[in-house]
């Protein structure tokens, strides 16, 4: 019952997280489009009232007229729309999911026993949880310090962009060496998402509140508040596509079960940023196809790096090539049915077999033969190799011909 309730909580949290993320990212992308799509006002009245730019749009059977003021508008309504709860809800629900799925089973999901760094490979569950949380905090602190020290007045944002890009390469390298494969991709995405939400909480909203307070008091707002908010908002929009990719990556083991996983991750981050840049410029009226072309080229490099390497043929006798279902089933019972059984072992936290795949009988194992060979050969399963499947067992399953078994 406990495992079932945890699964149900996982479902509801994931649902909330996706809804909040769609709302936040959608609104962020819309406002970047709006900001870049503004045109100088044509009406003399608008110009005299302080309108900086405006845009007309049609949607849903109606017409919309958006205007942006850089100075105090003639009237500042009390029901001013603020955009922050979507950001906070996305981060809070995401961290709750991370805690429910990863921090409650750190030895299963977080520890990287194959790490080349002995200290990381030998982390206990509590230790790896602390490292993971500190990793998120350190990511935000380093990013924030880069912004404050390199371009505090938004005069060197180009150099800052290079520094943030270098930081993400370092984050990708460290995460793949400290944490298990799919956790590394998720945590790197969480570093970016944490920075995005922290930008809203610590910089964008406080700056906007100070600007509104100044306007209501009849004072001139500090222009740096607006510039800093714009700087962090722009960073957030370049983070969106990479974050979405990293959060989806745990479904695709070829991304993280690779010796060059940190390079694959880095290239995906850069590809997403380049593709996002194309749309940012397009909304400003500039068509620069080289950006998406460059993004696609990076993705093609990922395809090349992640492609499975062909194994040289080995001379074996026909007898050695005959793998029986009984041999395979022995491996399933030793390494897999802890989770993939009608009633999973409670210590692994599953109320039902993941993806409905049972392997507690030869018939069930044969039914899922293709999937078993795939996830075992690419080392996606067992998760974190918690049940210690050996290379010899993986090789046997890889050579197993389920169509001609007995």
C-alpha positions in Angstrom: 0.0 0.0 0.0 2.9 2.4 0.8 4.5 1.8 -2.6 1.1 2.4 -4.3 0.6 5.7 -2.4 4.1 6.9 -3.3 3.4 6.0 -7.0 0.2 8.0 -6.9 1.9 11.0 -5.3 4.6 10.7 -8.0 1.8 10.9 -10.7 0.1 13.9 -9.1 3.4 15.8 -8.5 4.5 15.1 -12.1 1.2 16.3 -13.4 1.5 19.5 -11.4 5.1 20.0 -12.4 4.3 19.6 -16.1 1.3 22.0 -15.9 3.3 24.7 -14.1 6.3 24.3 -16.4 4.1 24.6 -19.5 2.5 27.8 -18.1 5.8 29.3 -17.0 7.8 28.5 -20.1 4.9 29.4 -22.4 4.5 32.8 -20.7 8.3 33.4 -20.7 8.5 32.6 -24.5 5.5 34.8 -25.1 6.9 37.9 -23.3 10.3 37.5 -25.1 8.4 37.3 -28.4 6.4 40.4 -27.4 9.4 42.4 -26.3 11.3 41.6 -29.5 8.2 42.2 -31.6 7.5 45.7 -30.4 7.5 48.5 -33.0 7.7 52.3 -32.4 4.2 53.7 -31.8 2.7 55.5 -34.7 0.1 57.5 -32.8 1.3 60.9 -31.5 -0.9 60.4 -28.4 1.0 57.1 -27.6 4.3 58.8 -28.1 3.4 61.7 -25.8 2.1 59.3 -23.1 5.5 57.5 -23.0 4.8 54.4 -25.0 8.2 52.8 -26.0 6.8 50.2 -28.4 3.6 48.4 -29.3 2.4 45.4 -31.1 -0.9 44.4 -32.7 -1.9 40.7 -32.8 -4.9 38.6 -33.7 -5.8 35.5 -31.8 -8.9 33.5 -30.9 -11.2 35.6 -33.0 -10.1 38.9 -31.4 -7.5 41.7 -31.8 -4.9 42.6 -29.1 -3.0 45.8 -28.8 0.1 45.5 -26.5 2.1 48.5 -25.4 5.3 48.9 -23.4 6.2 51.9 -21.2 9.7 52.6 -20.1 8.5 55.5 -18.0 5.5 55.9 -15.7 2.3 55.4 -17.6 -0.5 57.8 -17.1 -2.3 55.3 -15.0 -0.9 52.3 -13.1 -3.7 49.9 -12.2 -4.0 48.2 -8.8 -4.6 44.9 -10.5 -1.2 44.8 -12.2 -0.4 41.3 -13.5 2.7 39.7 -12.0 4.5 36.6 -13.3 6.1 34.6 -10.6 3.9 31.9 -9.1 4.3 29.7 -12.2 8.0 29.8 -11.8 7.9 29.0 -8.0 5.4 26.2 -8.5 7.5 24.6 -11.3 10.6 24.6 -9.1 8.8 23.5 -5.9 7.0 20.7 -7.6 10.2 19.7 -9.4 12.2 19.5 -6.3 9.4 17.6 -4.5 9.6 15.0 -7.4 13.4 14.9 -7.1 13.1 14.2 -3.4 10.4 11.6 -3.8 12.1 9.7 -6.6 15.8 10.3 -6.1 16.5 11.5 -2.5 14.4 8.7 -1.0 16.4 6.0 -3.0 19.9 7.6 -3.4 21.8 4.3 -3.6 19.4 3.2 -6.3 19.3 6.4 -8.4 22.1 8.8 -7.5 25.2 6.9 -6.5 27.6 6.2 -9.4 29.5 3.0 -8.5 31.4 3.2 -11.8 32.7 6.7 -11.3 36.4 7.1 -12.0 36.6 9.1 -8.8 36.8 6.7 -5.9 35.3 9.1 -3.4 32.2 9.5 -5.6 31.9 5.8 -6.3 31.9 5.1 -2.5 29.4 7.8 -1.4 26.7 6.5 1.0 23.0 7.3 0.4 23.1 10.2 2.9 26.3 11.6 1.5 25.2 11.6 -2.1 22.0 13.3 -1.1 23.9 16.1 0.5 26.2 16.4 -2.5 23.2 16.6 -4.9 21.6 19.4 -2.9 24.9 21.3 -2.5 25.4 20.8 -6.3 22.1 22.7 -7.0 23.0 25.5 -4.5 26.5 25.8 -5.8 25.3 26.0 -9.4 23.1 29.0 -8.6 25.8 30.7 -6.5 28.4 30.4 -9.2 26.0 31.6 -11.9 24.8 34.5 -9.9 28.4 35.6 -9.0 29.3 35.4 -12.7 26.5 37.8 -13.5 27.3 40.2 -10.7 31.0 40.3 -11.3 31.3 40.2 -15.1 28.4 42.3 -16.2 26.8 44.1 -13.1 25.6 47.0 -15.3 24.7 44.9 -18.3 27.6 46.3 -20.3 29.5 43.0 -20.9 26.7 40.6 -21.4 28.5 39.0 -24.4 31.4 38.0 -22.2 29.0 36.9 -19.5 27.3 34.5 -22.0 30.7 32.9 -22.7 31.3 32.5 -19.0 27.9 30.9 -18.4 28.5 28.5 -21.3 31.9 27.5 -19.8 30.2 27.0 -16.5 27.6 24.6 -18.0 30.4 22.6 -19.6 32.0 22.2 -16.1 28.6 21.3 -14.6 28.0 18.6 -17.2 31.5 17.2 -16.7 31.2 17.1 -12.9 27.6 15.8 -12.8 28.4 12.8 -15.1 31.4 11.9 -12.9 29.7 12.3 -9.6 26.2 10.9 -10.1 24.7 8.0 -12.0 23.9 8.4 -15.7 20.4 9.6 -15.8 20.6 11.4 -12.5 23.5 13.4 -13.9 21.4 14.7 -16.8 18.5 15.5 -14.5 20.6 17.3 -11.9 22.3 19.4 -14.6 18.8 20.4 -15.9 17.9 21.1 -12.2 20.9 23.4 -11.9 19.7 25.5 -14.8 16.0 25.4 -13.6 17.1 26.4 -10.1 19.0 29.4 -11.6 15.9 30.3 -13.7 13.6 30.3 -10.7 16.1 32.0 -8.5 16.5 34.7 -11.1 12.8 35.4 -10.8 12.8 35.3 -6.9 16.0 37.2 -6.2 16.3 39.6 -9.1 13.3 40.0 -11.5 10.4 40.3 -9.1 12.2 42.4 -6.4 13.4 44.8 -9.1 9.9 45.1 -10.5 8.5 45.8 -7.1 11.0 48.6 -6.5 10.1 50.1 -9.9 6.4 49.9 -9.2 6.9 51.4 -5.7 8.9 54.3 -7.2 6.3 55.0 -9.8 3.5 55.1 -7.3 5.5 57.5 -5.2 6.0 59.7 -8.2 9.8 59.0 -8.3 12.0 57.9 -11.2 12.7 54.2 -11.0 16.3 53.0 -11.0 17.0 51.9 -14.6 19.3 49.2 -13.4 16.4 47.3 -11.9 14.8 47.1 -15.3 18.1 46.2 -17.0 19.0 43.5 -14.5 15.5 42.0 -14.8 15.8 41.9 -18.6 19.3 40.4 -18.4 18.1 37.5 -16.2 14.9 37.0 -18.2 17.0 36.7 -21.4 19.2 34.1 -19.7 16.0 32.2 -18.7 14.8 32.0 -22.2 18.0 30.5 -23.4 17.9 27.9 -20.7 14.3 26.7 -21.5 15.0 24.3 -24.4 18.1 22.7 -22.8 16.2 22.2 -19.5 13.3 20.5 -21.3 15.7 18.2 -23.1 17.6 17.3 -20.0 14.4 16.5 -18.1 13.2 14.2 -20.9 16.6 12.5 -21.3 16.0 9.9 -18.6 13.8 8.0 -21.1 16.7 7.6 -23.6 19.7 5.7 -22.2 21.9 6.4 -25.2 22.4 9.9 -23.9 23.8 9.1 -20.5 25.1 5.5 -20.8 28.0 6.7 -22.9 31.6 7.3 -22.0 31.3 10.8 -23.5 28.0 11.6 -21.7 29.2 15.0 -20.5 30.0 15.9 -24.1 26.6 14.8 -25.3 25.0 16.8 -22.6 27.0 19.9 -23.4 26.2 19.7 -27.1 22.5 19.3 -26.4 22.6 22.4 -24.2 24.4 24.5 -26.9 22.1 23.1 -29.6 19.0 24.2 -27.6 20.4 27.6 -27.0 21.3 28.1 -30.7 17.8 27.1 -31.8 16.2 29.4 -29.2 18.4 32.2 -30.4 16.9 31.8 -33.9 13.4 32.4 -32.6 14.5 35.3 -30.4 16.0 37.0 -33.4 13.1 36.1 -35.7 10.6 37.8 -33.4 12.8 40.9 -33.7 12.5 40.7 -37.5 15.8 39.1 -38.2 15.9 35.7 -40.1 19.2 34.0 -39.2 19.0 30.4 -40.4 22.6 29.7 -39.5 21.5 29.4 -35.8 19.2 26.4 -36.3 21.6 24.9 -38.8 24.4 25.1 -36.3 22.0 23.5 -33.7 21.2 20.7 -36.0 24.9 20.1 -36.8 25.6 19.8 -33.1 22.7 17.2 -32.8 24.3 15.3 -35.7 27.6 15.2 -33.8 25.6 13.8 -30.9 24.2 11.1 -33.2 27.7 10.2 -34.2 29.1 10.1 -30.7 26.1 8.2 -29.3 25.9 5.6 -32.1 26.4 2.1 -30.8 29.9 0.7 -31.6 29.9 -2.5 -33.7 31.5 -5.4 -31.9 34.0 -7.6 -33.8 32.8 -11.0 -34.6 34.2 -13.8 -32.4 34.6 -17.4 -33.3 32.3 -19.5 -31.2 31.0 -23.0 -31.7 27.3 -23.6 -32.5 26.9 -25.1 -29.1 28.2 -22.0 -27.4 25.9 -19.9 -29.5 22.8 -21.7 -28.2 21.4 -19.7 -25.3 18.5 -21.4 -23.6 15.5 -19.6 -22.0 16.4 -21.4 -18.8 19.8 -19.6 -18.8 18.2 -16.3 -19.4 15.6 -16.9 -16.8 18.2 -17.6 -14.2 19.6 -14.1 -14.8 16.2 -12.6 -14.6 15.5 -14.2 -11.2 18.9 -13.2 -9.9 19.0 -9.6 -11.2 15.6 -8.4 -12.4 12.5 -9.8 -10.7 13.2 -7.7 -7.6 11.2 -5.0 -9.5 9.8 -6.9 -12.6 7.5 -9.3 -10.8 3.8 -9.5 -10.1 4.7 -8.3 -6.6 7.9 -6.3 -6.6 10.3 -6.3 -3.6 9.1 -3.5 -1.3 12.7 -2.2 -0.7 12.8 -1.0 -4.3 9.6 1.1 -3.9 7.5 -0.1 -6.8 3.8 -0.9 -6.2 3.7 -2.7 -9.6 6.3 -3.9 -12.1 7.7 -0.9 -14.1 6.0 -0.5 -17.5 4.0 -3.6 -16.7 6.9 -5.8 -17.6 7.0 -9.0 -15.5 9.9 -11.4 -15.8 9.1 -14.0 -13.1 8.3 -16.7 -15.6 9.9 -17.9 -18.9 6.7 -17.0 -20.7 6.8 -13.4 -19.5 10.5 -13.1 -20.2 10.0 -14.3 -23.8 7.2 -11.9 -24.2 9.5 -9.0 -23.5 12.7 -10.4 -25.1 13.4 -7.5 -27.5 13.1 -4.9 -24.7 15.2 -7.0 -22.3 18.0 -7.3 -24.8 17.9 -3.6 -25.6 18.0 -2.2 -22.0 20.5 -4.8 -20.8 22.9 -4.3 -23.6 22.9 -0.5 -23.3 23.3 -0.9 -19.5 20.1 1.1 -18.8 18.9 -1.8 -16.6 19.2 -2.8 -13.9 19.0 0.8 -12.7 22.3 1.8 -11.2 23.2 -1.9 -11.6 22.0 -2.2 -8.0 21.6 -6.0 -8.4 25.1 -6.3 -9.8 24.5 -7.8 -13.2 27.9 -9.0 -14.5 29.4 -8.3 -17.9 29.2 -12.0 -18.7 25.5 -12.0 -18.0 25.0 -9.0 -20.2 27.0 -10.7 -23.0 24.9 -13.9 -22.7 21.6 -11.9 -23.0 23.1 -9.9 -25.9 23.8 -13.2 -27.7 20.5 -14.7 -26.9 18.3 -15.5 -29.9 14.7 -15.5 -28.5 13.3 -16.7 -31.8 15.3 -19.9 -31.7 15.4 -20.6 -27.9 14.3 -23.7 -26.0 
